[in-house]
Amino acid sequence: MSDGTSQPWVLLVPEESTRIRRQLSELTAKGARVHHFDAGELMTEQGVFRTFADTLRFPGYFGRNWDALVDCLDDLCGEVTGGGAGIVGVVHDADLLLRTGHFPLLVSVLCQGADRANSAVDLDGDPLDRPPVAEHFVLAFRDFDGAKIAARVEQPGLTVTTGDGFVGAALDPEEWH
């Protein structure tokens, strides 16, 4: 994770990662907002939509589907993002999500929403009327097995990287840009 708009958009890490805790503290000190999610509330697709809408204060017209989730992640209000300072969504107990059928799709959607929020141009390449918003998501696992997690996340359209104590996911620029 960085303090700016660089990839990866989604980090999958051990719950006790001191490096992530330090980075979250640094971002908070700069005015970014950290929003916490309980994976137990994300076990169904409707749970994902409800919890993200409530936590990130989506507008009432949020369509409660995956495409609408991407759109709303791209268009968060300043109050949620620290006035544009940035946002990190932290999902605790992410181990629970590995068992769900929608886990790979959730990671992809988080990457899509963050990619769009972190961009200064729209999907057609035209400049946006807002600056990029640093947006990242951290999925924290109690039982972190990087190889197992990476295998579950890998899918067409994503670039998945593994490192010492993390798995990163971002959109594959060859397919998305």
CORZIVEN-V196469 format. One record per helix or strand of 2 or more residues. SS is the DSSP state (h for helix, s for strand). FROM is the first residue (numbers start at 1). TO is the last residue. If there is no record, write none. Layout:
# CORZIVEN-V196469
ss/from/to
SS/FROM/TO
SS/FROM/TO
This chain:
# CORZIVEN-V196469
ss/from/to
s/10/14
h/18/29
s/33/38
h/39/42
h/45/55
h/66/74
h/78/81
s/87/92
h/94/99
h/103/117
s/135/141
h/146/153
s/158/163
s/166/171
h/173/176
